[in-house]
Amino acid sequence: MNAPANQAPAINNLFQFTPFASGLEYLVDAAQRSVLFWDVMRQRGNQYREHLTKTAPHVLTFTPEIVVDGRTLDRPVNYALVRIVPPKGTVIDETRRAFVVIDPRAGHGPGIGGFKADSEIGVALKAGHPCYFVGFLPDPVEGQTIEDVAKAEAVFLERVIALHPEADAKPCVIGNCQAGWAVMMLAAMRPELFGSIIIAGAPLSYWAGVHGKNPMRYSGGLLGGSWLTALTSDLGHGKFDGAWLVQNFENQNPANTLWTKQYNLYSKIDTEAPRYLGFEQWWGGHVNLNAEEIQFIVDELFIGNNLAAGRIKTSEGTSIDLRSIRAPIVVFCSEGDNITPPQQALDWILDLYDDVNEIRSHGQTIVYSVHQSVGHLGIFVSAGVARKEHGEFSSNIDLIDALPPGLYEAIFEPRTPETIGGDFVTGDWVMRCEARTLDDIRALGGNDAADDRRFATAARVSENNLALYRTLFQPMVRAFAPQAMANQMQQLHPLRLQYELFSDANPFMRFVSDFAAKARDDRHTVAEDNPFLQLEQLVSKRIVASLDAWRETTEALAEATFLSVYGSPVLQAAVGIDPAYERPARRAGKTELHREVVQARIAELKSQISAGGLRECLARALLYVGTVRGGADERGFAAIRRMRSATDDLPPITLGEFKTLIREQFLMLLIDQDATLQSIPAMLPADLELRQRSLQALREVLTAAGELSDVGEERWRRIVALFGIDDPAIGAQRPKAKLVKAAGG
């Protein structure tokens, strides 16, 4: 039946009604996005297969030149030291310390420290430092251990130092994640090799954390200990597949693993593919570890938590004590890191020291920075983090090196036209290091005595289960796990299989490329306000919320199970843990020898209070007045560096000599402030004009970050009086005076 003539326009309007047009547009766009998505999956699989064929696969965006091949050492390892060739136009100052970036070997291949132009390597090169990189091959040398790797890295640093005899300091070594605790171990064993240390996202105190967050630390206890690690290594014929470590990381965020990462690619398929494929090249580049290596890591660090407690020993029987480190230590962590939360990155300080004075007694300088949101990988990968935190650390490493012993927090403020002393700042951020106490670390949260007993109990249970496995089952497992079986199991690992299945090795994927080419040639994108696209985004958010709810439920259950099982007084008593023990179970021991050394050092410094000249007096004045601010600012340090060569009043000194000067004068003030200040007049030169010029220059430095506070002005007037200057103008103006030479400060 035909419709009445007057209804024809209504029918036409019905077909043109917006929901139908929007639906058709969305269906075309969604279909094309689906084809393009699977084509990217195909490219990812092919990229993975190509990556496996390389002898030394990496994801560095910079050109490396091999310097030392670890396979040629007396104790060969699968590590190598390479020099980073500066990009065209990059100017390197060979008198500046070298930067050495050591990548984590935690399941992934090397290169994350130089993954982008704006990276740890990139910002160090931009700051004019020579750069080196320590990477590794996919398979370990048979028999290599964690100690062998540490000794190889010591050889690498020796070589770097030899290549830069004119450098103003020993290398700055950056250790990411797993490489962070490895660097700290080496620095405790060979402290003379390090100029400064930056560790990012490194779990140095693995037991630490807060209830209700980041339950990965419970994993060892919930699995019954490290016997499962030994079983996995035995099934791998003496090798541990790093894909299992990557699987653990992925399990921490099922919403991202199962949905968000893929949906982000699907929803932005026209622009996201290059970034996605670049990251997946690293994420899917799995590497192996020897059974001895992974067992050491799990037993000593993750479950045993022995590093901060000083209970790890070398093959020669020497205890590895992090208090032996002499280089300044910079710790970078984030509240958004669910792999290494701030407590795991920082609570080793609480394990080692009772207060800040004890940190000072060991001559250590520790600077930490807590990012508010970036995730674990963002600490190394994010270009924003590299340009801000890592860029400021690289540019101001000399400032950190010259800080007096103690505990500091690095604070970053954006540089604006209103920033006081902005002409002393070279980047977009102003970094200052504010003095902190151990209470500031405790305020981040951490374990109580009951938590420590639970983890100590889990460690004992792990030891027992591992011994039982090795006695009862290991011989049988090894007998029935030949190399061919190990190879097959590795190939069938779910993470490896997902790359293989969607590569061109799968004949069904070969047709995807043709369909994708047609989709690109006739691409029709949908408008952002399309209601069906908005519905898709809403569904995506609901899926993420559901997966997050699932994660939160499983995490709460895991935590409750761990706390209940290992909090049982009966289980604790059965494995030798006193349920009533209230002191921390993981504190590092102290020695009478250290106390004797400290007392001898105090006596030595007291005897030198009256020794020195104008340089020592200026250092005392700088510290006495400057410490009122509660830390150090890059603007004051930049003012010193800018003016250091403008006069010949005093001969220049190196950065190392300046560091020693500042530290010694700081400790003298700490030991006996009045005596240290009162000795100034007798140490000053007779030249009144020289003293006045020096004070004018010092005032310039002290006010580079802003005028002094009332307390600072009071201290300044005392210094002026001690210098014998009766000129109120020195304390009231900021003349463009020249400072005495002091290389590096």
Summary of the structure (lengths in Angstrom):
residues: 745
radius of gyration: 30.1
end to end distance: 95.8
largest distance: 118.2
contacts: 2476
relative contact order: 0.10
helix: 55%
strand: 10%
